[in-house]
Amino acid sequence: MNKTIEYYNNNASEYYDQTAAVDLHDKYERFLRYIPEGGRIRDVGCGSGRDAAAFCRMGYDAEGLDAAE
C-alpha cells in the first residue's frame, strides 16, 4: 500500500490533470440509487475530491478522505 500512496504523492498533478474533468454522471446515477436523498457519503481514496464535490453539489453530505498528501 505504501507504494500506491507514494505513487499518488509523486504524480498528483498529472493524475488530477487526467481525471478532474472526466464526466462520471452515469456512474453517479447508478451509485446514488442506493443512497437516500441528501444522504451521507464518505469517499475513501478520493484523490482530487472530484466525486465528493459532485455529490455535495447534488445535495448529499459528502466527504472525501485520502491517504495520499
Chimera marker file (.cmm) of the C-alpha trace (Angstrom):
<marker_set name="trace">
<marker id="1" x="0.000" y="0.000" z="0.000" r="1" g="1" b="0" radius="0.5"/>
<marker id="2" x="2.865" y="2.407" z="0.678" r="1" g="1" b="0" radius="0.5"/>
<marker id="3" x="3.920" y="2.180" z="-2.979" r="1" g="1" b="0" radius="0.5"/>
<marker id="4" x="0.424" y="3.200" z="-4.049" r="1" g="1" b="0" radius="0.5"/>
<marker id="5" x="0.390" y="6.198" z="-1.722" r="1" g="1" b="0" radius="0.5"/>
<marker id="6" x="3.888" y="7.137" z="-2.853" r="1" g="1" b="0" radius="0.5"/>
<marker id="7" x="2.790" y="6.923" z="-6.497" r="1" g="1" b="0" radius="0.5"/>
<marker id="8" x="-0.121" y="9.304" z="-5.940" r="1" g="1" b="0" radius="0.5"/>
<marker id="9" x="2.002" y="11.671" z="-3.859" r="1" g="1" b="0" radius="0.5"/>
<marker id="10" x="4.559" y="11.838" z="-6.670" r="1" g="1" b="0" radius="0.5"/>
<marker id="11" x="2.035" y="12.094" z="-9.512" r="1" g="1" b="0" radius="0.5"/>
<marker id="12" x="-0.797" y="14.133" z="-8.010" r="1" g="1" b="0" radius="0.5"/>
<marker id="13" x="-0.710" y="16.940" z="-10.580" r="1" g="1" b="0" radius="0.5"/>
<marker id="14" x="-0.626" y="14.577" z="-13.546" r="1" g="1" b="0" radius="0.5"/>
<marker id="15" x="-3.408" y="12.415" z="-12.058" r="1" g="1" b="0" radius="0.5"/>
<marker id="16" x="-5.543" y="15.495" z="-11.459" r="1" g="1" b="0" radius="0.5"/>
<marker id="17" x="-4.984" y="16.783" z="-14.993" r="1" g="1" b="0" radius="0.5"/>
<marker id="18" x="-6.033" y="13.418" z="-16.449" r="1" g="1" b="0" radius="0.5"/>
<marker id="19" x="-9.097" y="12.826" z="-14.275" r="1" g="1" b="0" radius="0.5"/>
<marker id="20" x="-10.577" y="16.093" z="-12.969" r="1" g="1" b="0" radius="0.5"/>
<marker id="21" x="-12.796" y="16.744" z="-15.989" r="1" g="1" b="0" radius="0.5"/>
<marker id="22" x="-13.948" y="13.145" z="-16.557" r="1" g="1" b="0" radius="0.5"/>
<marker id="23" x="-17.764" y="13.001" z="-16.716" r="1" g="1" b="0" radius="0.5"/>
<marker id="24" x="-18.965" y="10.213" z="-14.429" r="1" g="1" b="0" radius="0.5"/>
<marker id="25" x="-22.604" y="11.226" z="-14.028" r="1" g="1" b="0" radius="0.5"/>
<marker id="26" x="-23.862" y="7.906" z="-15.449" r="1" g="1" b="0" radius="0.5"/>
<marker id="27" x="-21.886" y="6.088" z="-12.743" r="1" g="1" b="0" radius="0.5"/>
<marker id="28" x="-23.070" y="8.544" z="-10.086" r="1" g="1" b="0" radius="0.5"/>
<marker id="29" x="-26.685" y="7.806" z="-11.028" r="1" g="1" b="0" radius="0.5"/>
<marker id="30" x="-26.185" y="4.044" z="-10.637" r="1" g="1" b="0" radius="0.5"/>
<marker id="31" x="-24.477" y="4.546" z="-7.260" r="1" g="1" b="0" radius="0.5"/>
<marker id="32" x="-26.953" y="7.108" z="-5.926" r="1" g="1" b="0" radius="0.5"/>
<marker id="33" x="-29.900" y="4.728" z="-6.380" r="1" g="1" b="0" radius="0.5"/>
<marker id="34" x="-28.727" y="3.163" z="-3.123" r="1" g="1" b="0" radius="0.5"/>
<marker id="35" x="-28.224" y="6.400" z="-1.171" r="1" g="1" b="0" radius="0.5"/>
<marker id="36" x="-31.168" y="8.262" z="0.381" r="1" g="1" b="0" radius="0.5"/>
<marker id="37" x="-31.703" y="11.764" z="-0.967" r="1" g="1" b="0" radius="0.5"/>
<marker id="38" x="-29.379" y="14.096" z="0.953" r="1" g="1" b="0" radius="0.5"/>
<marker id="39" x="-27.665" y="11.063" z="2.491" r="1" g="1" b="0" radius="0.5"/>
<marker id="40" x="-24.153" y="10.801" z="3.800" r="1" g="1" b="0" radius="0.5"/>
<marker id="41" x="-21.316" y="9.656" z="1.508" r="1" g="1" b="0" radius="0.5"/>
<marker id="42" x="-17.706" y="9.045" z="2.530" r="1" g="1" b="0" radius="0.5"/>
<marker id="43" x="-15.408" y="8.796" z="-0.476" r="1" g="1" b="0" radius="0.5"/>
<marker id="44" x="-12.356" y="6.894" z="0.739" r="1" g="1" b="0" radius="0.5"/>
<marker id="45" x="-9.475" y="7.211" z="-1.707" r="1" g="1" b="0" radius="0.5"/>
<marker id="46" x="-10.986" y="10.411" z="-3.056" r="1" g="1" b="0" radius="0.5"/>
<marker id="47" x="-7.948" y="11.659" z="-4.960" r="1" g="1" b="0" radius="0.5"/>
<marker id="48" x="-8.691" y="15.201" z="-6.108" r="1" g="1" b="0" radius="0.5"/>
<marker id="49" x="-12.104" y="15.215" z="-4.428" r="1" g="1" b="0" radius="0.5"/>
<marker id="50" x="-13.908" y="15.388" z="-7.776" r="1" g="1" b="0" radius="0.5"/>
<marker id="51" x="-16.602" y="12.883" z="-6.822" r="1" g="1" b="0" radius="0.5"/>
<marker id="52" x="-17.180" y="14.170" z="-3.283" r="1" g="1" b="0" radius="0.5"/>
<marker id="53" x="-17.538" y="17.690" z="-4.689" r="1" g="1" b="0" radius="0.5"/>
<marker id="54" x="-20.039" y="16.481" z="-7.294" r="1" g="1" b="0" radius="0.5"/>
<marker id="55" x="-22.092" y="14.703" z="-4.622" r="1" g="1" b="0" radius="0.5"/>
<marker id="56" x="-22.097" y="17.864" z="-2.481" r="1" g="1" b="0" radius="0.5"/>
<marker id="57" x="-23.365" y="19.889" z="-5.455" r="1" g="1" b="0" radius="0.5"/>
<marker id="58" x="-26.173" y="17.318" z="-5.790" r="1" g="1" b="0" radius="0.5"/>
<marker id="59" x="-27.213" y="17.889" z="-2.180" r="1" g="1" b="0" radius="0.5"/>
<marker id="60" x="-25.513" y="14.971" z="-0.436" r="1" g="1" b="0" radius="0.5"/>
<marker id="61" x="-23.421" y="15.190" z="2.729" r="1" g="1" b="0" radius="0.5"/>
<marker id="62" x="-20.182" y="14.047" z="1.082" r="1" g="1" b="0" radius="0.5"/>
<marker id="63" x="-16.685" y="13.991" z="2.490" r="1" g="1" b="0" radius="0.5"/>
<marker id="64" x="-13.502" y="12.772" z="0.833" r="1" g="1" b="0" radius="0.5"/>
<marker id="65" x="-10.651" y="11.021" z="2.618" r="1" g="1" b="0" radius="0.5"/>
<marker id="66" x="-7.335" y="10.001" z="1.106" r="1" g="1" b="0" radius="0.5"/>
<marker id="67" x="-4.082" y="8.576" z="2.455" r="1" g="1" b="0" radius="0.5"/>
<marker id="68" x="-2.039" y="10.449" z="-0.147" r="1" g="1" b="0" radius="0.5"/>
<marker id="69" x="-0.986" y="14.010" z="0.542" r="1" g="1" b="0" radius="0.5"/>
<link id1="1" id2="2" r="1" g="1" b="0" radius="0.2"/>
<link id1="2" id2="3" r="1" g="1" b="0" radius="0.2"/>
<link id1="3" id2="4" r="1" g="1" b="0" radius="0.2"/>
<link id1="4" id2="5" r="1" g="1" b="0" radius="0.2"/>
<link id1="5" id2="6" r="1" g="1" b="0" radius="0.2"/>
<link id1="6" id2="7" r="1" g="1" b="0" radius="0.2"/>
<link id1="7" id2="8" r="1" g="1" b="0" radius="0.2"/>
<link id1="8" id2="9" r="1" g="1" b="0" radius="0.2"/>
<link id1="9" id2="10" r="1" g="1" b="0" radius="0.2"/>
<link id1="10" id2="11" r="1" g="1" b="0" radius="0.2"/>
<link id1="11" id2="12" r="1" g="1" b="0" radius="0.2"/>
<link id1="12" id2="13" r="1" g="1" b="0" radius="0.2"/>
<link id1="13" id2="14" r="1" g="1" b="0" radius="0.2"/>
<link id1="14" id2="15" r="1" g="1" b="0" radius="0.2"/>
<link id1="15" id2="16" r="1" g="1" b="0" radius="0.2"/>
<link id1="16" id2="17" r="1" g="1" b="0" radius="0.2"/>
<link id1="17" id2="18" r="1" g="1" b="0" radius="0.2"/>
<link id1="18" id2="19" r="1" g="1" b="0" radius="0.2"/>
<link id1="19" id2="20" r="1" g="1" b="0" radius="0.2"/>
<link id1="20" id2="21" r="1" g="1" b="0" radius="0.2"/>
<link id1="21" id2="22" r="1" g="1" b="0" radius="0.2"/>
<link id1="22" id2="23" r="1" g="1" b="0" radius="0.2"/>
<link id1="23" id2="24" r="1" g="1" b="0" radius="0.2"/>
<link id1="24" id2="25" r="1" g="1" b="0" radius="0.2"/>
<link id1="25" id2="26" r="1" g="1" b="0" radius="0.2"/>
<link id1="26" id2="27" r="1" g="1" b="0" radius="0.2"/>
<link id1="27" id2="28" r="1" g="1" b="0" radius="0.2"/>
<link id1="28" id2="29" r="1" g="1" b="0" radius="0.2"/>
<link id1="29" id2="30" r="1" g="1" b="0" radius="0.2"/>
<link id1="30" id2="31" r="1" g="1" b="0" radius="0.2"/>
<link id1="31" id2="32" r="1" g="1" b="0" radius="0.2"/>
<link id1="32" id2="33" r="1" g="1" b="0" radius="0.2"/>
<link id1="33" id2="34" r="1" g="1" b="0" radius="0.2"/>
<link id1="34" id2="35" r="1" g="1" b="0" radius="0.2"/>
<link id1="35" id2="36" r="1" g="1" b="0" radius="0.2"/>
<link id1="36" id2="37" r="1" g="1" b="0" radius="0.2"/>
<link id1="37" id2="38" r="1" g="1" b="0" radius="0.2"/>
<link id1="38" id2="39" r="1" g="1" b="0" radius="0.2"/>
<link id1="39" id2="40" r="1" g="1" b="0" radius="0.2"/>
<link id1="40" id2="41" r="1" g="1" b="0" radius="0.2"/>
<link id1="41" id2="42" r="1" g="1" b="0" radius="0.2"/>
<link id1="42" id2="43" r="1" g="1" b="0" radius="0.2"/>
<link id1="43" id2="44" r="1" g="1" b="0" radius="0.2"/>
<link id1="44" id2="45" r="1" g="1" b="0" radius="0.2"/>
<link id1="45" id2="46" r="1" g="1" b="0" radius="0.2"/>
<link id1="46" id2="47" r="1" g="1" b="0" radius="0.2"/>
<link id1="47" id2="48" r="1" g="1" b="0" radius="0.2"/>
<link id1="48" id2="49" r="1" g="1" b="0" radius="0.2"/>
<link id1="49" id2="50" r="1" g="1" b="0" radius="0.2"/>
<link id1="50" id2="51" r="1" g="1" b="0" radius="0.2"/>
<link id1="51" id2="52" r="1" g="1" b="0" radius="0.2"/>
<link id1="52" id2="53" r="1" g="1" b="0" radius="0.2"/>
<link id1="53" id2="54" r="1" g="1" b="0" radius="0.2"/>
<link id1="54" id2="55" r="1" g="1" b="0" radius="0.2"/>
<link id1="55" id2="56" r="1" g="1" b="0" radius="0.2"/>
<link id1="56" id2="57" r="1" g="1" b="0" radius="0.2"/>
<link id1="57" id2="58" r="1" g="1" b="0" radius="0.2"/>
<link id1="58" id2="59" r="1" g="1" b="0" radius="0.2"/>
<link id1="59" id2="60" r="1" g="1" b="0" radius="0.2"/>
<link id1="60" id2="61" r="1" g="1" b="0" radius="0.2"/>
<link id1="61" id2="62" r="1" g="1" b="0" radius="0.2"/>
<link id1="62" id2="63" r="1" g="1" b="0" radius="0.2"/>
<link id1="63" id2="64" r="1" g="1" b="0" radius="0.2"/>
<link id1="64" id2="65" r="1" g="1" b="0" radius="0.2"/>
<link id1="65" id2="66" r="1" g="1" b="0" radius="0.2"/>
<link id1="66" id2="67" r="1" g="1" b="0" radius="0.2"/>
<link id1="67" id2="68" r="1" g="1" b="0" radius="0.2"/>
<link id1="68" id2="69" r="1" g="1" b="0" radius="0.2"/>
</marker_set>
